[in-house]
Amino acid sequence: MAQTAAAGVAVPGAAGGAHDDDPAGESLGHRIRRLRVARGLTQQQVAGSRYTRAFLGAVESGARVPSPEALAHFARQLGLPVDDLRYGRPANAAAQLAAEQAVARRDLSAGRLDAAERALTGIRRRAEAYRLSELAGWARYHLAEAQLHRGLTEDAAARYDVLADDLPDGCPPLRAAVLARQAYCLLVAGDAPRAVAILEGGLRALRAAPPVDADAELRLTNALMYTFLELSWRERARRLEREVAPLLGRVTHREWVAQFHAVAGQLRRDGELDEADRHLREAVRRYTELGLTREIALCHWARGYVLLRAGRPGEAGAELRRAREMLGAVGAVLDHAGATLELAEARRREGVLDEAGALAEEAAGAAAASDHRELMAEADRVRGLVRAARGDDVQARRLLLRAVDRYERAGLMGDVVITCRHLAELLLAGAERDEAAAVLRRGLRAAERLS
């Protein structure tokens, strides 16, 4: 949808004629002369009473370099912002590039990754040429998002790390977005403690330097709420939700408000399904307004997640199947694998073991290919429970034990507790009391670390 060079915004370095806003290789002096002539002004009119016509002539010929004060004067005389004159920016360049970036963001969410990347590469090049550093930073951020969308987590993480070291000053929302994604990549890589440390450190630093940017604070808090949910620290996540809710009216980044509602919906327990639905409907409404397909699918996944934990696997399965289909259609590799695993668990609880097993095997392959540690552990757990239900205790035990090990290495103690309970039940059914006791003790140690 978005083109690399949208109408009305010239591409620096592109060949062009006299009608172009920024012809190739144009010097500052030539630009001043071209704009002056286009406006029908004489050299004396642009020089005014402050500078001589001869001085302006020397500037236009390249013989003299204007001081910042002189350049600001010439810009006023030409009716331009000084940076537009200095960097050869077309009129409304920042607004035009921001609009193109919004289109590329929708393309990215819809899985039109090649089109999004072409547009974002062009946006970044022009933004850098026009010294619009924040817009260039956002283009780089979304290019990293495209890699994450593909399931190329290591490449995405490397891009976020490079961007984090090269962020422009005075852009707290961009810094918060990058920190949130760095933390997510650590979570995927199985380093939940470091993910928490990055997010908590980022929030402390942001709040220590008032005035605090509401958008940045919400983005970091959303990420921390999500991470706490993954760690089964639900009450800590709910406290964060209460802390940040008063900010929503001051936040300008609408996608992050929708994200808040999506995470808040997942924090509701089985007795709060109406409240969960209220939050998730609000998230879907906002994402729909923004045209973000993948994020709408994530809300269906979130509703299935809540319903499954409320003991309603049939209803959960319908939501999860829809999420899986939508995420598959847009090519969101990791999200599709996650929704597939959640659907596998719903089908297992319904007793549809063949489908549950096939879904879990599919997700396990995607998780391994992306080295997503949590999904690899979850795939082992679901597959182990399916094997146990089929009476294959040997394979069930192997898979559940490997799930425990993987969850523990990732720092996901809540999942360690749950999986230890499943494994202990399997061992007790086989009269392996000592082994079951050892597994339960391991689960208890994990539970102590939860608090």
N, C-alpha and C positions, 0 to 999 in steps of 0.2 A: 504493500500500500504506500509506504513512505518512500520517496525517491531520494537518492543521495544528494541531488541538487534540486531543491524545490524551487518553484517559480518565485521570483522576487528576491532570492538570496543568492548572490554570486558566490562561486567557489574560489577561494584564494588560490592563485597559481594556475587557474584554467585560462585557456586562450580566450580572448574576447576583443571586441571592437570598442569604438569610442562610446557606445551606448551602455557599456557594462558599468556596474557600480564599482567594481574593483578589478580593473584590467591587470593582466599578468605582469608581474615585476614592476609595478608602479611605485615610484618613489614618493616620498611625502610631498616634495615640492611640486611634482607633476600632478599629484592628487589635488593640492590646493588650487593650482591653475585650472585643472579640469572642472572642478566644482564652481570656481569663480565664473568661468566662461559660461557654464551651464545656467548660472543664475543671472547672467547678463550684467555682471558687476565689473567695474574697472579696478585696476590695481589700487588706485587712490581710495576708492570707496572701501575696499577691504582693509587697506592699511589704516585708514581713518586719520585722525589727528595725532595718534600716539606713535605711529611708525611712518617711515617715508616710503614712497612708491618704489624707490631704488632698493630699499631693504627687502620689500616683498618680492621684487623682481629677482634679487639674488637668491631668496629662499626658493622661489619657483624654479629657478635654473639649477638649483642644487649647490650653488656656491656658498650659501650660508645655511646653518642649521638654526631654526628658531628656538629661543629659550622656552621653557614651559609657560611663562607668562605671555610671550608673543604668540605661541600656538593657541593658548586659551582665547586670546583676543581675536585671532583669525577665525577660530571656530565660532565665536559669538557672531562675528560679522557675516559668516556664511550660514548661520542659523543651525549649527550642529552641536551636539555634545562633543566635548574635546576628545574623548576617547574614540568616538566614531571617526573623527578626522585623523587622529594619530594612527589608528590601526586599520583604517579603510573599511570600517564596518558599514554595510548598507543600512538604510533606515529600518528600524524595528528588527534588527538582526537577532537580538536576544529573544524577543517574543516569537519570532518565526522559528528559531531553532528549538525553543521550548515546545512549540506546537508540534513540530516534527518528532520530537522526542516522545511526546505523549502518544502519537500514532505508533511509533516503534515499540513503545511499552505494550500497547494493545496487541501488536503483532507477536511480540514475545509471548504474551500470555496465551494467545491462540495457537501457539506452536509454529507460527510462520517464522522460523528462526533465521533462515537465510536472508529473507527480506529485512527482518529486524536488524541483523548484523550489518548488512550493507548500509542501511540508513544510519545506524549508530556510528559506524566508521566515518561516514561523511560528516555527520554532526560533530564528532570529536575533532576532525581535521579543521573544519571551519571555526569551531569554537576556540581551538588553540590559536589559529591564525588571528582571530579577532580579540585575543586575550580575554575571552570569557571563560575563566578558569573553572568556575563552578559548573557551568553547563558541560564543559569538557570532562569534568570529573564524573558527572552523572552518566554521560555516555560510556565512559570506561566502566562504571559500576554495572550498567545494564549489559554491557558486553560480557562481563563476568557472569551475570545472571543467566545468559544464554548457555554458557558452559555448564552451569549448575543444572539448568533445565534438561540438558542432555545426559545428566548423570556423571559428568566428568568432574568429579568433586575436587580432585587434586589440582587440576588446571584452574578451576574456579578459585580455590583457596589461594593459589599462588598469585592470581590476578588481584584478589582482594588485598593480599599482603603488600604487593607493590603499590597499589593505590593508597593504602593506609600510610605508607611512608612518603607519599607525594601529594597529600591533600592540600588544597588551597586554604589559606587562613580565612576565618570568619564564615565557615560553612558547617555549623553544628549538625544540621539534619543529615548532610552527606556523610559526615564523620560517624554519626550514630548508625546510619544504614550500613556502612562498611563494617563497623564493629559488630553489629548484629549478625552479619553474614560470616565474619571470621569465626564468631562463636558457634554458629550453626555448623560450619565445616568441621570444627573441632568435635562437636557432638556426633556428627556422622563418622568421624575417624575414631570414635571411642574414647574421647578425652573430655568427659562431662565436667570434671572438676575445673579444668582450665577454661572451659567455655563459661562456666559460672563466674570465675575470677575475672575474665575479660569484661563481662557485662556489668558486674558489680563495680569494678574499677572505673569503667566508663561512666556509669551513673554518678559515682562519687565525684569524679573530676568535673562532670557537667554541673552538678549542683553546688560545687564549691566555688564556682565563678559566676555569680548572678550578674545580670538578669538571665535566668535559665530559659533556654529556648524550648517552648512547649512541644514542638514537633520532635525535636531530638530526644527529649525526655520520654515521650510516648513510645517512640520507636525502640529505644533501649529497654523500656519497661515491658513492652509486648514480647520482646525476645527473651527477657528474663522470666516472664510468666510462663512462656512456652517451655523453656528449659526446666523450670521447676516442675511443670506438669510431667515432663518426660522422666524426671527424677522421682516422681510420686510425692513431691513436696507440695501437695495441694493447698494446705493452709497458708503456706508462705506465698504461694501464687495469689491466693485470694486477698491477702493483705496488700500485695502490690496493686491488685486491681482496685481496691478501695482507695489507695493513695493516689492513683493516677486518674481515676474517673473524673475528678473536678477539672482536669485540664482539657477535656474533650472539646469544650466550647471554644477554646483558644487555638486549637490545632488547625493548620491550613492544609496539611497533606491528607486528603480525603481517604486515600488508600490505607493509611495507617490507622485511621479511626475505624474503618471496616475491619482491619486486622485485629484491633482490640476486641471488637464484638465477637469475632470468630474464636479467639482464644478464650474469652470470658465464657462463651457458650460451652466449651469443652470442660470448664472447671466445675460445671454444675453436676450434682449427684443425682441418683435416681429419683429422689423426692423433689427435684427441682426441674423437671422436664419442661414445664411451661416456661420457666425462666431461660432455660437453655435454648428453647425454640425462639423465644423473643430475641435473644442476642444473635442467633444464627440467621434469622430472617432479616434482621437489620444489616448484618454483614452482607448477605446476598443482595439486598436492595442497593447498598452502596457500591458493591462490586459490579452489579449490573449497570448502574449509571456510568461507571468508569469503563465498561466494556472489557472486563478482565475475566476471561473464560476459565482459566486454570484456577483462579481463586474461588470462583463459584463452585467448581468441582470440589475444592478442599472443604468448603462448607458442608457439602453432602457427606463427605468423609467424616467430618467432625460430628455431624448428627448421628451417623451410623455408629461412631465410637461411643457416643453418650448412650444411645439406645442399647447397644450390646452390653455395656456395663450396668444397665438398668434391668438386665435379664430379659430383653426382648429381641432375640436374635433374628426372628423373621422380619420384623420391621427394619432392624439394623441392616440386614442383608439387602433389602431393596435400596436403601440409601447408598450402601457401599458399592453395590453393583453399578448404580448410576455414576458414582464418583469414579469407579474404575474405568468405565467406558469413556467418560469425558476426559480423564487424564491420559488414557491411552490415545485418544484422538488428537490431543495436543502434543503428545510425545514427551510428557513430563516423567522421565524415567524413574526417579526415586519415589515420587509421589504415587505413581502408578503401582510400583512394587509395594509400597506401604498400604495402599487401599486394597490391593489384592490379598495381602496377608490378613488384613482385618476381615475381609470377606471370607477367607478360608476359615478363620476362627469362628465366624458366625455360622457357616455351613457345618463345621464340626459339631458345634453345640446343638444344631438341628439334627445331627446324626447322618448327614449326607457326606459320608467319609470319602467316597471316590472323588467327588468334586473338591472337597476340602484338601485332600492330598495333592491333587493336580494343581490347584491354585497355589498351594504352599511351595511346591517344587518350582513352579514358574517364578514366583517371587524370590526364592532362594537363589536362582541363577542370576537374576538382575541385581540382587543385593551383593553377591560375590563379585560380579563384574565391576560394580561401582565401589567395592570395598566399604559398604555401609555396615558398620559393626553392629548397630542396634538391630537393623533389619535381618542381618545374618543370624543373630541370636534369636530373634522372634521367629524366623523361619524354622530354626531347629526346634523351638518349643512346639510350634503348631504341628510340625511333621512328627515330632515325638509323641504328641498326644493322639494323633491319628493312628500311629503305629500301635500305641497302647490299646486303643479302642478295637483294633483289629486282632489283638492278641500277640503281636510281635514284640514281646517284652524286651528282648535283647537289643533290637534296634531302637526301641523307644527309650530304653535306659541310656544308650550311647548318645542319642540326640538330646535328651533332656539334660544330661550332665554337661555336654558341650555348650548348651544354651546357658546354663548356670555360669560356666567359666567365662563365656563371652560377655554376659551381662555384668559380671563382677569386674572384669577388666575395663569395661566401659564406664564403671561407676554408677550403674543403674540398679541401685539396691532394692528398690521396690519390686522390680522384675525378678531379681534374685530370690526374694522371699516367695513370690508366687510360684516360680518354677521349682524351687526346693520343695514346696508343699506338694506339687504334682508328682515330683520324682519320689518323694517319701511315700506317697500313697501307692505308687507302683511297686516300690520295694516291699512295703508291708503286705501287699496282696500276694507277693511271692514268698512271704515268710522270711524276708531278709531284714530282721529287726535291727541288728547292729548297724548295718549300712543305712537303714532308714533313720536311725537315731543320729548318725553322723551328719546326714543331709539336713535333718531338722535343726541340729546345732548350728550348722552353717547358715541356714536361713535366719535363725535367731540373731546371730552375729550381724547379718546384713540388716535386720530390722533395727538393731541398736544403732547402726550407723545412719539409719533414716532419720532418727530424732536428733 
